[in-house]
Amino acid sequence: EWWYYTGNLATADGRRFGYQVTFFRIGVDPAPANPSRWAVRDLHMAHLAVT
């Protein structure tokens, strides 16, 4: 599953930029055999670009 946001930004002196940020969630194991609170159920990551 993933979510992304894009948009445009401008500085006070008129410079313009575009941005894109994406957040990812990867379901690894909804019910791991190990009941530990440290057991991995989901992995999360993100990436960002500004141009």
Biopython code that builds the backbone (N, CA, C, O; Angstrom):
import numpy as np
from Bio.PDB.StructureBuilder import StructureBuilder

atoms = [
    (1, "GLU", "N", (0.864, -1.154, 0.000)),
    (1, "GLU", "CA", (0.000, 0.000, 0.000)),
    (1, "GLU", "C", (0.908, 1.212, 0.000)),
    (1, "GLU", "O", (1.992, 1.181, 0.583)),
    (2, "TRP", "N", (0.468, 2.290, -0.657)),
    (2, "TRP", "CA", (1.297, 3.488, -0.706)),
    (2, "TRP", "C", (0.449, 4.729, -0.845)),
    (2, "TRP", "O", (-0.665, 4.687, -1.367)),
    (3, "TRP", "N", (0.995, 5.836, -0.370)),
    (3, "TRP", "CA", (0.338, 7.142, -0.449)),
    (3, "TRP", "C", (1.357, 8.122, -1.007)),
    (3, "TRP", "O", (2.530, 8.084, -0.635)),
    (4, "TYR", "N", (0.916, 8.993, -1.892)),
    (4, "TYR", "CA", (1.861, 9.986, -2.397)),
    (4, "TYR", "C", (1.215, 11.354, -2.444)),
    (4, "TYR", "O", (0.006, 11.501, -2.620)),
    (5, "TYR", "N", (2.063, 12.338, -2.282)),
    (5, "TYR", "CA", (1.654, 13.741, -2.298)),
    (5, "TYR", "C", (2.560, 14.471, -3.267)),
    (5, "TYR", "O", (3.772, 14.257, -3.278)),
    (6, "THR", "N", (1.977, 15.326, -4.073)),
    (6, "THR", "CA", (2.748, 16.151, -4.990)),
    (6, "THR", "C", (2.257, 17.582, -4.877)),
    (6, "THR", "O", (1.129, 17.835, -4.451)),
    (7, "GLY", "N", (3.106, 18.501, -5.257)),
    (7, "GLY", "CA", (2.675, 19.889, -5.200)),
    (7, "GLY", "C", (3.728, 20.831, -5.731)),
    (7, "GLY", "O", (4.786, 20.415, -6.203)),
    (8, "ASN", "N", (3.418, 22.098, -5.644)),
    (8, "ASN", "CA", (4.300, 23.162, -6.093)),
    (8, "ASN", "C", (4.553, 24.114, -4.938)),
    (8, "ASN", "O", (3.674, 24.372, -4.115)),
    (9, "LEU", "N", (5.775, 24.631, -4.897)),
    (9, "LEU", "CA", (6.176, 25.570, -3.864)),
    (9, "LEU", "C", (6.796, 26.787, -4.531)),
    (9, "LEU", "O", (7.316, 26.696, -5.643)),
    (10, "ALA", "N", (6.740, 27.919, -3.855)),
    (10, "ALA", "CA", (7.379, 29.137, -4.369)),
    (10, "ALA", "C", (8.038, 29.872, -3.210)),
    (10, "ALA", "O", (7.488, 29.950, -2.112)),
    (11, "THR", "N", (9.226, 30.411, -3.474)),
    (11, "THR", "CA", (9.922, 31.201, -2.463)),
    (11, "THR", "C", (9.438, 32.645, -2.528)),
    (11, "THR", "O", (8.722, 33.028, -3.454)),
    (12, "ALA", "N", (9.826, 33.430, -1.554)),
    (12, "ALA", "CA", (9.428, 34.844, -1.510)),
    (12, "ALA", "C", (9.965, 35.615, -2.711)),
    (12, "ALA", "O", (9.358, 36.597, -3.139)),
    (13, "ASP", "N", (11.114, 35.171, -3.262)),
    (13, "ASP", "CA", (11.678, 35.882, -4.421)),
    (13, "ASP", "C", (11.217, 35.299, -5.760)),
    (13, "ASP", "O", (11.756, 35.667, -6.804)),
    (14, "GLY", "N", (10.232, 34.398, -5.750)),
    (14, "GLY", "CA", (9.627, 33.914, -6.986)),
    (14, "GLY", "C", (10.181, 32.609, -7.540)),
    (14, "GLY", "O", (9.695, 32.136, -8.567)),
    (15, "ARG", "N", (11.185, 32.006, -6.895)),
    (15, "ARG", "CA", (11.680, 30.708, -7.376)),
    (15, "ARG", "C", (10.608, 29.651, -7.159)),
    (15, "ARG", "O", (9.949, 29.622, -6.120)),
    (16, "ARG", "N", (10.440, 28.782, -8.155)),
    (16, "ARG", "CA", (9.389, 27.765, -8.088)),
    (16, "ARG", "C", (10.006, 26.372, -8.013)),
    (16, "ARG", "O", (11.035, 26.097, -8.631)),
    (17, "PHE", "N", (9.362, 25.507, -7.252)),
    (17, "PHE", "CA", (9.820, 24.135, -7.072)),
    (17, "PHE", "C", (8.621, 23.201, -7.119)),
    (17, "PHE", "O", (7.499, 23.582, -6.784)),
    (18, "GLY", "N", (8.879, 21.986, -7.537)),
    (18, "GLY", "CA", (7.883, 20.927, -7.441)),
    (18, "GLY", "C", (8.376, 19.915, -6.421)),
    (18, "GLY", "O", (9.582, 19.758, -6.229)),
    (19, "TYR", "N", (7.456, 19.234, -5.772)),
    (19, "TYR", "CA", (7.861, 18.197, -4.825)),
    (19, "TYR", "C", (6.957, 16.988, -4.964)),
    (19, "TYR", "O", (5.830, 17.068, -5.452)),
    (20, "GLN", "N", (7.491, 15.873, -4.518)),
    (20, "GLN", "CA", (6.760, 14.607, -4.499)),
    (20, "GLN", "C", (7.287, 13.827, -3.309)),
    (20, "GLN", "O", (8.499, 13.675, -3.155)),
    (21, "VAL", "N", (6.400, 13.335, -2.472)),
    (21, "VAL", "CA", (6.780, 12.475, -1.353)),
    (21, "VAL", "C", (5.855, 11.257, -1.369)),
    (21, "VAL", "O", (4.641, 11.382, -1.532)),
    (22, "THR", "N", (6.447, 10.091, -1.198)),
    (22, "THR", "CA", (5.682, 8.845, -1.223)),
    (22, "THR", "C", (5.986, 8.041, 0.036)),
    (22, "THR", "O", (7.145, 7.883, 0.420)),
    (23, "PHE", "N", (4.939, 7.537, 0.670)),
    (23, "PHE", "CA", (5.060, 6.678, 1.847)),
    (23, "PHE", "C", (4.583, 5.283, 1.463)),
    (23, "PHE", "O", (3.534, 5.124, 0.840)),
    (24, "PHE", "N", (5.356, 4.288, 1.839)),
    (24, "PHE", "CA", (5.038, 2.900, 1.525)),
    (24, "PHE", "C", (4.842, 2.102, 2.809)),
    (24, "PHE", "O", (5.535, 2.328, 3.801)),
    (25, "ARG", "N", (3.905, 1.179, 2.785)),
    (25, "ARG", "CA", (3.748, 0.195, 3.857)),
    (25, "ARG", "C", (3.678, -1.174, 3.204)),
    (25, "ARG", "O", (2.874, -1.409, 2.302)),
    (26, "ILE", "N", (4.528, -2.068, 3.672)),
    (26, "ILE", "CA", (4.563, -3.427, 3.144)),
    (26, "ILE", "C", (4.181, -4.370, 4.277)),
    (26, "ILE", "O", (4.889, -4.459, 5.280)),
    (27, "GLY", "N", (3.071, -5.067, 4.120)),
    (27, "GLY", "CA", (2.643, -6.035, 5.130)),
    (27, "GLY", "C", (3.504, -7.280, 5.042)),
    (27, "GLY", "O", (3.503, -7.967, 4.020)),
    (28, "VAL", "N", (4.234, -7.572, 6.096)),
    (28, "VAL", "CA", (5.131, -8.726, 6.103)),
    (28, "VAL", "C", (4.405, -9.963, 6.613)),
    (28, "VAL", "O", (4.385, -10.998, 5.946)),
    (29, "ASP", "N", (3.808, -9.856, 7.797)),
    (29, "ASP", "CA", (3.146, -11.014, 8.404)),
    (29, "ASP", "C", (2.117, -10.503, 9.406)),
    (29, "ASP", "O", (2.500, -10.011, 10.468)),
    (30, "PRO", "N", (0.833, -10.602, 9.106)),
    (30, "PRO", "CA", (-0.184, -10.067, 10.017)),
    (30, "PRO", "C", (-0.262, -10.801, 11.351)),
    (30, "PRO", "O", (-0.709, -10.222, 12.341)),
    (31, "ALA", "N", (0.163, -12.061, 11.401)),
    (31, "ALA", "CA", (0.113, -12.846, 12.641)),
    (31, "ALA", "C", (1.379, -13.693, 12.751)),
    (31, "ALA", "O", (1.339, -14.898, 12.502)),
    (32, "PRO", "N", (2.508, -13.071, 13.123)),
    (32, "PRO", "CA", (3.752, -13.843, 13.201)),
    (32, "PRO", "C", (3.679, -14.922, 14.281)),
    (32, "PRO", "O", (2.957, -14.777, 15.267)),
    (33, "ALA", "N", (4.423, -15.991, 14.086)),
    (33, "ALA", "CA", (4.448, -17.088, 15.058)),
    (33, "ALA", "C", (5.060, -16.640, 16.383)),
    (33, "ALA", "O", (4.731, -17.179, 17.439)),
    (34, "ASN", "N", (5.944, -15.660, 16.320)),
    (34, "ASN", "CA", (6.594, -15.136, 17.516)),
    (34, "ASN", "C", (5.702, -14.045, 18.110)),
    (34, "ASN", "O", (5.479, -13.032, 17.448)),
    (35, "PRO", "N", (5.183, -14.209, 19.331)),
    (35, "PRO", "CA", (4.281, -13.211, 19.912)),
    (35, "PRO", "C", (4.993, -11.962, 20.446)),
    (35, "PRO", "O", (4.360, -11.119, 21.082)),
    (36, "SER", "N", (6.278, -11.838, 20.199)),
    (36, "SER", "CA", (7.048, -10.701, 20.705)),
    (36, "SER", "C", (6.505, -9.373, 20.174)),
    (36, "SER", "O", (6.029, -9.303, 19.041)),
    (37, "ARG", "N", (6.577, -8.328, 20.990)),
    (37, "ARG", "CA", (6.199, -6.984, 20.535)),
    (37, "ARG", "C", (7.167, -6.485, 19.470)),
    (37, "ARG", "O", (6.858, -5.542, 18.741)),
    (38, "TRP", "N", (8.339, -7.114, 19.378)),
    (38, "TRP", "CA", (9.351, -6.721, 18.401)),
    (38, "TRP", "C", (9.191, -7.475, 17.079)),
    (38, "TRP", "O", (9.932, -7.208, 16.134)),
    (39, "ALA", "N", (8.260, -8.391, 16.994)),
    (39, "ALA", "CA", (8.051, -9.137, 15.752)),
    (39, "ALA", "C", (7.644, -8.166, 14.639)),
    (39, "ALA", "O", (6.844, -7.256, 14.856)),
    (40, "VAL", "N", (8.198, -8.373, 13.465)),
    (40, "VAL", "CA", (7.921, -7.481, 12.328)),
    (40, "VAL", "C", (6.601, -7.869, 11.679)),
    (40, "VAL", "O", (6.425, -9.006, 11.242)),
    (41, "ARG", "N", (5.679, -6.923, 11.620)),
    (41, "ARG", "CA", (4.398, -7.134, 10.943)),
    (41, "ARG", "C", (4.302, -6.282, 9.678)),
    (41, "ARG", "O", (3.703, -6.693, 8.684)),
    (42, "ASP", "N", (4.892, -5.104, 9.730)),
    (42, "ASP", "CA", (4.860, -4.170, 8.602)),
    (42, "ASP", "C", (6.225, -3.507, 8.450)),
    (42, "ASP", "O", (6.933, -3.280, 9.431)),
    (43, "LEU", "N", (6.578, -3.203, 7.209)),
    (43, "LEU", "CA", (7.758, -2.392, 6.919)),
    (43, "LEU", "C", (7.268, -1.066, 6.361)),
    (43, "LEU", "O", (6.312, -1.024, 5.586)),
    (44, "HIS", "N", (7.925, 0.014, 6.756)),
    (44, "HIS", "CA", (7.563, 1.345, 6.274)),
    (44, "HIS", "C", (8.790, 2.013, 5.668)),
    (44, "HIS", "O", (9.906, 1.829, 6.154)),
    (45, "MET", "N", (8.587, 2.774, 4.626)),
    (45, "MET", "CA", (9.657, 3.572, 4.033)),
    (45, "MET", "C", (9.039, 4.758, 3.311)),
    (45, "MET", "O", (7.831, 4.801, 3.078)),
    (46, "ALA", "N", (9.876, 5.707, 2.964)),
    (46, "ALA", "CA", (9.400, 6.893, 2.244)),
    (46, "ALA", "C", (10.510, 7.396, 1.339)),
    (46, "ALA", "O", (11.687, 7.121, 1.571)),
    (47, "HIS", "N", (10.126, 8.137, 0.304)),
    (47, "HIS", "CA", (11.119, 8.866, -0.480)),
    (47, "HIS", "C", (10.539, 10.208, -0.878)),
    (47, "HIS", "O", (9.324, 10.386, -0.966)),
    (48, "LEU", "N", (11.449, 11.152, -1.116)),
    (48, "LEU", "CA", (11.081, 12.544, -1.365)),
    (48, "LEU", "C", (11.942, 13.096, -2.483)),
    (48, "LEU", "O", (13.132, 12.789, -2.563)),
    (49, "ALA", "N", (11.354, 13.902, -3.343)),
    (49, "ALA", "CA", (12.105, 14.584, -4.396)),
    (49, "ALA", "C", (11.641, 16.031, -4.477)),
    (49, "ALA", "O", (10.450, 16.325, -4.372)),
    (50, "VAL", "N", (12.597, 16.921, -4.663)),
    (50, "VAL", "CA", (12.305, 18.344, -4.881)),
    (50, "VAL", "C", (13.057, 18.752, -6.133)),
    (50, "VAL", "O", (14.250, 18.477, -6.261)),
    (51, "THR", "N", (12.369, 19.407, -7.059)),
    (51, "THR", "CA", (13.019, 19.834, -8.302)),
    (51, "THR", "C", (12.845, 21.316, -8.519)),
    (51, "THR", "O", (13.326, 21.855, -9.515)),
]
sb = StructureBuilder()
sb.init_structure("model")
sb.init_model(0)
sb.init_chain("A")
sb.init_seg("    ")
for serial, (resi, resn, name, xyz) in enumerate(atoms, 1):
    if name == "N":
        sb.init_residue(resn, " ", resi, " ")
    sb.init_atom(name, np.array(xyz, "f"), 0.0, 1.0, " ", f" {name:<3s}", serial, name[0])
structure = sb.get_structure()
